[in-house]
Amino acid sequence: MKSILLQIAKIAENERISIGALERKIGASKGVLSRAIGNSTDIQAKWLQVIVESYPSYNPEWLITGIGSMLRESKKEDVLVTVEKTKQVNADSGTLSYLVDKIESLSAENALLKKEISYIKKQK
């Protein structure tokens, strides 16, 4: 685990942030990483996953083993994945726009129905 902790410290150094700032970025409690680094103790695997997800430019193999390049190399597959994610975000934005319009429409209809109910109650 010591190797992984050194890699985590190198990520913080490369990002020019403190270990505490890295803990905040990944949503870890204060001291989760700094105590582990200071005491050379283990950290939970979930923190490794969050670090990999939060810092996608770093090579996960390097993080775990210390072998290879610290930074990922850009690959054609990465570009294709990015394009697909962009398409999905655009599709989701269209869906979000539709839902907002639908909510506004239903809200207006709801207001009209409330007026009608109030009018009917007054006539009784």
Sine and cosine of phi, psi and omega as CSV:
sin_phi,cos_phi,sin_psi,cos_psi,sin_omega,cos_omega
0.00,0.00,-0.45,0.90,-0.03,-1.00
-0.82,0.57,-0.65,0.76,0.00,-1.00
-0.88,0.48,-0.70,0.72,0.00,-1.00
-0.89,0.46,-0.66,0.75,0.01,-1.00
-0.90,0.44,-0.60,0.80,0.07,-1.00
-0.90,0.43,-0.64,0.77,0.02,-1.00
-0.90,0.43,-0.64,0.76,0.02,-1.00
-0.89,0.46,-0.69,0.73,0.04,-1.00
-0.88,0.47,-0.60,0.80,0.03,-1.00
-0.92,0.38,-0.59,0.80,0.05,-1.00
-0.89,0.47,-0.73,0.68,0.01,-1.00
-0.86,0.51,-0.69,0.72,0.01,-1.00
-0.89,0.46,-0.71,0.70,0.00,-1.00
-0.90,0.43,-0.56,0.83,0.03,-1.00
-0.99,0.14,-0.13,0.99,-0.03,-1.00
0.86,0.51,0.70,0.71,0.06,-1.00
-0.76,-0.64,0.31,-0.95,0.05,-1.00
-0.99,0.16,0.25,-0.97,0.08,-1.00
-0.89,0.46,-0.60,0.80,0.05,-1.00
-0.87,0.49,-0.66,0.75,0.04,-1.00
-0.91,0.41,-0.62,0.78,0.04,-1.00
-0.90,0.43,-0.66,0.75,0.05,-1.00
-0.85,0.52,-0.71,0.71,0.01,-1.00
-0.90,0.45,-0.67,0.74,-0.03,-1.00
-0.87,0.49,-0.62,0.79,-0.04,-1.00
-1.00,-0.04,-0.03,1.00,0.04,-1.00
0.99,0.16,0.35,0.94,0.01,-1.00
-1.00,0.05,0.47,-0.88,0.07,-1.00
-0.90,0.43,0.45,-0.89,0.01,-1.00
-0.85,0.53,0.81,-0.59,0.06,-1.00
0.99,-0.12,-0.17,0.99,-0.03,-1.00
-0.83,0.56,-0.76,0.66,-0.01,-1.00
-1.00,0.08,-0.67,0.74,-0.07,-1.00
-0.89,0.45,-0.63,0.77,0.06,-1.00
-0.92,0.40,-0.66,0.75,0.01,-1.00
-0.89,0.46,-0.68,0.73,0.02,-1.00
-0.91,0.41,-0.72,0.70,-0.01,-1.00
-0.90,0.43,-0.58,0.81,-0.06,-1.00
-0.98,-0.19,-0.01,1.00,-0.08,-1.00
0.79,0.61,0.73,0.68,0.02,-1.00
-0.95,-0.32,0.15,-0.99,-0.04,-1.00
-0.97,0.25,0.39,-0.92,0.18,-0.98
-0.85,-0.53,0.32,-0.95,0.00,-1.00
-0.95,0.31,0.54,-0.84,-0.01,-1.00
-0.87,0.50,-0.49,0.87,-0.02,-1.00
-0.88,0.48,-0.51,0.86,0.01,-1.00
-0.94,0.33,-0.55,0.83,0.08,-1.00
-0.90,0.44,-0.69,0.72,0.01,-1.00
-0.88,0.47,-0.69,0.72,-0.02,-1.00
-0.92,0.40,-0.61,0.79,0.04,-1.00
-0.89,0.45,-0.72,0.70,0.02,-1.00
-0.87,0.50,-0.66,0.75,0.00,-1.00
-0.95,0.30,-0.58,0.82,-0.04,-1.00
-0.98,0.19,-0.43,0.90,-0.03,-1.00
-0.80,-0.60,0.94,0.33,-0.11,-0.99
-0.92,0.39,-0.23,0.97,0.00,-1.00
-0.98,0.19,-0.19,0.98,0.01,-1.00
-1.00,-0.05,0.62,-0.78,-0.04,-1.00
-0.96,0.27,0.90,-0.44,-0.01,-1.00
-0.87,0.49,-0.58,0.82,0.03,-1.00
-0.89,0.46,-0.68,0.74,0.04,-1.00
-0.90,0.44,-0.66,0.75,-0.01,-1.00
-0.85,0.53,-0.68,0.73,-0.09,-1.00
-1.00,0.10,-0.64,0.77,-0.11,-0.99
-0.96,-0.30,-0.36,0.93,-0.10,-0.99
0.99,0.16,0.06,1.00,-0.04,-1.00
-0.99,-0.16,0.65,-0.76,0.06,-1.00
1.00,-0.08,-0.18,-0.98,-0.03,-1.00
-0.98,0.21,0.61,-0.79,0.02,-1.00
-0.91,0.42,-0.64,0.77,-0.02,-1.00
-0.98,-0.18,0.56,-0.83,0.05,-1.00
-0.93,0.36,0.52,-0.85,0.11,-0.99
-1.00,-0.03,0.65,-0.76,0.01,-1.00
-0.94,0.35,0.76,-0.65,-0.01,-1.00
-0.81,-0.58,0.38,-0.92,0.02,-1.00
-0.84,0.55,-0.63,0.78,-0.01,-1.00
-0.89,0.46,-0.61,0.79,0.02,-1.00
-0.89,0.46,-0.65,0.76,0.01,-1.00
-0.89,0.45,-0.69,0.73,0.00,-1.00
-0.90,0.45,-0.65,0.76,0.03,-1.00
-0.89,0.46,-0.67,0.74,0.02,-1.00
-0.88,0.47,-0.68,0.73,0.03,-1.00
-0.88,0.48,-0.70,0.71,0.01,-1.00
-0.89,0.45,-0.66,0.76,0.03,-1.00
-0.90,0.44,-0.63,0.77,0.03,-1.00
-0.89,0.45,-0.67,0.74,0.04,-1.00
-0.88,0.48,-0.66,0.75,-0.01,-1.00
-0.91,0.42,-0.67,0.74,0.03,-1.00
-0.88,0.48,-0.68,0.73,0.03,-1.00
-0.89,0.46,-0.66,0.75,0.03,-1.00
-0.90,0.43,-0.67,0.74,0.02,-1.00
-0.90,0.44,-0.60,0.80,0.03,-1.00
-0.89,0.45,-0.65,0.76,0.06,-1.00
-0.89,0.46,-0.67,0.75,0.03,-1.00
-0.90,0.44,-0.67,0.74,0.01,-1.00
-0.89,0.45,-0.69,0.73,0.02,-1.00
-0.87,0.50,-0.69,0.72,0.03,-1.00
-0.87,0.50,-0.71,0.70,-0.04,-1.00
-0.91,0.42,-0.63,0.77,0.04,-1.00
-0.89,0.46,-0.70,0.71,0.04,-1.00
-0.87,0.50,-0.68,0.73,-0.02,-1.00
-0.90,0.43,-0.67,0.75,0.01,-1.00
-0.89,0.45,-0.69,0.72,0.02,-1.00
-0.89,0.46,-0.66,0.75,0.02,-1.00
-0.90,0.44,-0.72,0.69,0.00,-1.00
-0.91,0.41,-0.59,0.81,0.03,-1.00
-0.89,0.45,-0.68,0.73,0.03,-1.00
-0.90,0.43,-0.68,0.73,0.02,-1.00
-0.89,0.46,-0.65,0.76,0.01,-1.00
-0.88,0.48,-0.67,0.74,0.02,-1.00
-0.89,0.46,-0.67,0.74,0.03,-1.00
-0.90,0.44,-0.67,0.75,0.00,-1.00
-0.91,0.42,-0.60,0.80,0.05,-1.00
-0.89,0.45,-0.65,0.76,0.04,-1.00
-0.89,0.45,-0.68,0.73,0.01,-1.00
-0.90,0.44,-0.68,0.74,0.02,-1.00
-0.88,0.47,-0.70,0.71,0.00,-1.00
-0.88,0.48,-0.68,0.73,0.01,-1.00
-0.89,0.46,-0.69,0.73,0.00,-1.00
-0.90,0.43,-0.67,0.75,0.01,-1.00
-0.89,0.46,-0.61,0.79,0.00,-1.00
-0.92,0.39,-0.55,0.84,-0.03,-1.00
-0.97,0.26,-0.39,0.92,-0.01,-1.00
-0.98,0.19,0.00,0.00,0.00,0.00
